[in-house]
Amino acid sequence: AEGYLIRIEKPLGSPVRRGDIVAVIENREPGFTFAPVGLRSPADGVISQFHVPLMARLDRGAKVFSVMDPKSIKVTAEVPAAAMD
């Protein structure tokens, strides 16, 4: 769908389940009436990033938000021996 990002249902950092509506877009083409369309989460996780601001014009295929799974993140930390004193 194309249109304007009119509402964000789940703010940054919110947990989401697959299929939850994250944002809503609306096509405001003159002379036509289109119902708002909910953009759904493609996976379970946390909203990690919005790629467009509110009220931005979106074209078909635009990247709107990212969802990451916090259970799949792995962090490795190395501390130099000099810092252990």
N, C-alpha and C positions, 0 to 999 in steps of 0.2 A: 504494500500500500504506500501511497505518497500522501504528504500533508505536512502539518505543523505539529510539533510536540507540544501538546496543550497541558498535560498533567503528568506528574511523576507520582505513582502510587507507592513505590517502595524506595525510600531514600538510600543514599550511599551507605554501605555497611549493613543493610538489612538482610536477614536470612530469607531465602526464597526456596520454594519447592518447584519442581518442574511443572509448568503450566500456570503458575501464578501470574497475574497481570502486573507488570512492572511499570509500564508507562502507557499513555493514551495519545494517539495521534488523530487529527481531524483534517479532512480535505476541505478547504474553503474556496473551491473553484466557483467563480460567479455563475449564477444561473442554474446550479445543481445543488441538491441537498444530499450530503453523504453522512451516514452515521459514524460516530467516532469509533476507532478501532483500537482494541487493547493489544499491546505488544507483550507476549508471554515469555516467561523464562524458559530457556531450552533445557535447563538442568537444575538439580538441587545445588545449593551453595549460598554464596553471599554476593551481593552487588558490590563489585570491586571498582567499577569505573563507569562514568557516563561520558560518552564521546561527543555529545552535542548538548548545547544549553537549552533551557526551556524556551519555547516559542520559535525554535529554529525550523527552517524549512527542510524537510527530509525528502530525498528522492528514493525511488525503489532500490533496495539493496543497501541502503546506508547503515553503517554500524552505529547503533544507538547506545548500547550498554554492554558491559562484560560481567559475567558471573564466574566466580572461581569457587572451587571446593577446598575449604580450609583443611580438610583431612588429608588432602593429597600434597600439601606443601611440606617440603623437607628442608630444614636449615642445618647447615654445618658451620660451626664456629671454631676457629683456631686461635689460641692465645699463645703469644710468644713466651718462652720460659722467663725472660727478663721481667715480664709483667706480673709474674707470680710471686715476687718478693713482697 
